[in-house]
Amino acid sequence: MNKELYISLIARQLSRELNTSQLENLNSWLSKSKDNANLLDEFKETWNATANYKQTLAIDVDSAFSSFASKFNIPSSDTPVEIPTAESKSKSRNLIIAILLLALLSLGYLLSTMNSSTVSNNKMMATTTAINSNSDVTLSPNSQFTKGAAKEANSNLLNELTAIAALDTEDDKEYMPHALGFIPNKENYHIESFSGQAFFDFNNNTHKFIGLDNGNVIGASNAAFNVQNYTDDNTVVIDVQSGNVLFFDTKGNTFVINEGDRAIYDTRQKELIKAATPAINPFKWHKGILVFDNTPLDQAFKMLERFYGVDINITDNSVIDNKNFTATFPISSNLDSCLELIKASFEMDIERVDTRKVNISNIKGE
């Protein structure tokens, strides 16, 4: 298969330059796989997006096509594909611009998002991205964050935060706030806003701040911790694997969450409480493992929703109380395999409505 040929045929089709035999050849190739058809759809979207830019952009053709060819593994050839000279310069310009913009699209930044500071995980698996050279964040599906200015806090503030982080806040029921009376300045945020689930790994002494969508802030240095900040939950859940994490609420209180602890902040009641360590390891998922250990079935469905970025709906009056599930999945497992394994334990009907929606009904079993 000569990808270079079919890429050129797609572009020429959009310029209405194909003859009948070439069009039949292209259609035959497109029908062979979903990947081929998806490539055509992406190319069409990019072509349409260039409408307002075609006459003003100056393009380095060789550089543009080299980037595009590298992305789609198009081999170099001593025998170039014959592309007839277009009757109009504007058609050639359209072709070149479309190739360049599709290459940019495949790298994750098109014209409308080239300067975007928002990082989203729309894949059905965990993805890791660097915050800076010594800290990174692993995003669960359907999660995102917006980068902040990341200006370093002054030494006085850092000394105070370091002292507070060292305080012992052990309490059986609730975390005791330290009334600093302030919320960190947004110019110090490494992450301006965050929603979904993420595992943060901060590997140096630089204090980093994470702004949450509800106005609260998390701060830490030399710490690894998991955060769940789903907008539909009215809670923020923080599990600290190592180090100490500071939580700043909107009233100016500062809470210390120690290594090995879980804390839950109720955004309605405006309070942070200590919670029991969950039976489900909150740190496994970012390493590629999804673990259920006698997990209530409703929680198992919720975890699958979040990890695979889907909606799972119970469409009848199935009783799922007192139904627990135990299994371990690599995140690389597809959702269908996970659901089928649950079905082996509890008889049920599963309907995949589309890639993002699953209906479940008639749940039976003990």
N, C-alpha and C positions, 0 to 999 in steps of 0.2 A: 504494500500500500504506500503510495507516494502522497504524504500529507501535503507537501508543498503544492502539488497539482490541485488537490481538492480545496485548499485554502484559497488558491487563486481563482478557482471556478466559482466558489461562494461569492467572492468579491465581485467577480465579473457578472454573476447573476444579478446582484443588487444594482449593477450599472446597466443591466439589460443588454449585455454583450454576448450572451451564449447562443450558439446555434442549437438545433434540435438534438443532435447526437451528443453534444457536450452536456446539455441539460439532462438527457437520459442517463448519462454516465454519473453525473452528480447525484441525481435522485436515487440511483442504485446504491451508491456509497452511503448516502444518508440513511437509507432503510436498513443497513446492516447492523447498526448498534445505536443504543440510546446516547452514547458519548458523541457519536457523529452528529446526531440530531440536535443534541444540546449545544454543540459547537456552532451550528447554524443559528440557533436562537440567540446565543450570546453575540454572534457577529451582527445579527439584525438589530439588536438593541443598541450596540455600539454605533453602528452605521447611522441609526436614527438620531442618536445623541450628538452626532457631529454636525447636525443641520445648521446650527448657529455659529459654527467655528470654521467651516470649510474654507472660507475665503481669506481668513486672517492668519492662519497658522503656518509657520515655516517649518518644514519637516526634513530631517536627515534620513533619506530613504534607506540607505544601507544599515545605519544604526537601528532604525525602527524595525526593519524586518529581521535583523540579527537577533534582537531581543525577543521578538515574537517566535522565531524559529527555535530558539533555545528553550523557551517555556514549553512549547508543544512538541519537543523532541523531533523537529523536522531535520532530517539529515541533509548535509551539504551534498551537492551533486555537480559533477563536471559538466553535465548536460542540463542547462537551465530549462525550466518549463517555458514554453513559448507562450508569451502573452502579447497578443496583437496590440499595436499602438492605438490608443483611443483617439477617436476623431476630435475629442474636445479635451483641452488641458484640465478642465474642471473635473472630468471623470477620473483622470489619473490622480488628481489631488484627492478626490473622494476615497479612492482605493487605498492610497498611502495613509491617509488620516485614519481610516477605519482599522487598518492593520496596527497602527501605533496605539490607538485607543483600546483596541481589544487586548493588546499586550499589557497595557497599563491596568485594564480591568482584571486580567488574570493575576496580577500581582497585588490586587486588593485596593487599588486607588484609581478611580476614574476622576474626571474633571470635577465632579460635584463633591468628591470626598478626598481629593488629594491632600488637603490641609486639615482633614478631620483628625481630632485627637481622641476619638472614641474607638475602643477596641471591643469587638463583639465576637462571641463564639456561637456561630450558627450551625456548627457541625454536630453530629450525633456522637461526639466523643470529647474527652477532656483535651484542652490545648493549653500549652505553656508559652508565655511571652515574657520577655525581660522588662523590668521597670528601669533598671540601669545595669551597670556592669556586674554588680554583685548581689542583686535582688531580682526575684522573678515572681510571677503570679500564674497559677494554673486555674483556668476558668472551666467551670462545668458548663454543659450545653445550656443555651438560653440565658446566658449571663453576659454582662458587659461592664466596662469601666471607662471613665473619661480621664485622661491624663491632666495633671495639675501643673502649676508653675514650678514646683519643686525647689523653691528657694530655701536655703538652709536656715534653720532657726538660730537665734543668737545664743551665745554661750550661757548667759544667765538662765534662759528658759531651759536649755538642755541640762544644765546642772540640777535645776529644780525637778525636772521630769525624771532624771536618773535617780534622784533621792526618793521620789515617790514610788517609782517602780520597785525599789528595794524594800519597801515597807511590807510588813506581814499583815495581810488582811483576812486571815482565816476566820471563817464564821460558818456555823452550821446552816444558817438559813439565807443570809443575805450579805451582799458586799457592802462594806462601809465606804461611803464617798469621802473624798478629800476635797474640801471646798477651795479650789484654786480661784473660782470665780471668773473663769474665762474659757473661751473656746479657741483653739489654735487658729491663727490667721490663715486665710485661704491661700495666701502667697507661699505658704510653707507646704501645701498639700502636694504629695507625689501623685495621688489619685484624688481628683476633685469630687467624683461621685462613683458609686458602685452599686450594682443590683445583681441579684442571683446568688451563686455560690462560688467561692474561690478559696484556694489554698495559697497563702502568702509566705514567702521564704525570704526574710531579711537577714543578710549575712555579714553586716558590718555594724559599726557603732553609730552610724548616721541615723538620727531619729526620723522616721518617715510617718507621714500622716495620711490617713485614708478617709475621705469624706463620704458619708452615706447619704442616700437620697432623702432621708427623713431629717437631715440637719445634724445628726450625731457624727462623732469623729472617733476614729481608732488611731492610736499611735504606738509605735514599737521600734526597737532596734535589736539586732541579734536575736530574733525570735522567729518561730515558725508556727503558724496558726491558721485555722479554718474559720471562715465567716459565711454564714447564711443570712442574706438580707433580701428575702423575697417580698415584694410589695404587697402580695395578697395574704401574707401571714401575720402582719401587725407585730412582728417580733424580729429581733436581731439575735442570732445565735453565734457565740464565739467559743471555739474549742482551741485551747493552747497546747501545742505539742511540746514546745521548748521555749525558754525565756519567759518574759513577762510582757503583758499587753495592757495598755491604758485605754480606757473607754471614757470619752468626754460626752456628756449629755448636753442638751440644749439649754439647761439651767446653769451650766458652768461647773457642775460637779465632775470630779475625776474619780474613776474606779480602777482598781488594780486587779487584773485577772492573772493568776499565777499558773506556772507550768503544770499541766495535768488537769486543769480545771475547765469546767464548762460554765458559761454565764449566758443568761437569756435576758434581753432587754425588751420590756413590753412598751411599745411605742404609744399605746393608749394610756396606760397607767403611769408612764414615765418613771419606771423603776427597773433596776437591774438586780436579778436574783441568781443565786447559785443553784445549779441543777445537778442531778446525779449524772455521772459519766454514762453516756449511752451504750447500750449493748452493741449497737452498730458502730464499728470503728469509724470515726469521722475523718480519718486521715488516709484510709485505704484507697478511696476513689481516685485521688490525684495521681496515684502510682499505677493506675490502670486496673484496679480491682474493685468490684462492687460486691459487698458482703452482706448477706442476710443471715442473722443468727436468732432464730425463733422470733422473727420480726412479724408484728401484726400485718395482716394482708393489706389493709388500707395504707399503712406506711410503706410497704413494699411497692405498691402501685405509685405512691407519691415519689419515691426515690427513682423509680424507672422514668417517671414523667420528667424529672429534673435532669437526670443523667442523659436521657436520649432526646430531650427537647420536644416532647410530644404531650398531647392531652389524652388521658385515659378516663373514659366516662363509664360509670356503672349505670346501665340504661334501664334496669328494672329494680325490683325490690329485693334483690339478693341480700342475704344476711351475711356480712363478712366479719361480724364480731366473733371473738374466740377462735379465729383462724390465723395461725402463725405459719411462717415459712422460713426455711433454712436452705441456703445455697450460696455459692461463690461464683461470680461471673467476672471474666476479664471484660474491661470496658470495650474491647475490640469485638466482643460478641454482639451480634445484631439483636435488635429488639425482639424480632420474631422468635429467635432461639430462647430468649429469656422468658417470654410469655408461654411458650410451649412447655418449658420446664415447670412453670407454675401450674399450668394446666394438668401436668402429670400428677400433681399433688391434689389439686382441687378441680374437679370437673367443671368446665365453664365453656361458654360460647365466646369466641374472639372474632371480632370483625375489624379488619384494617380498612377504615374508611378512605384514608389517604396517607401520605407519608407522615403527617403530623397529628392524626386523630385516630384513636382506637376506641371502639365500643366493646364492653364486656357485659355479658348477661348470663342468667341461669347458673350462678355459682353454687356448687354443691360440695359435699365432702365435709370431713370433720375438721 
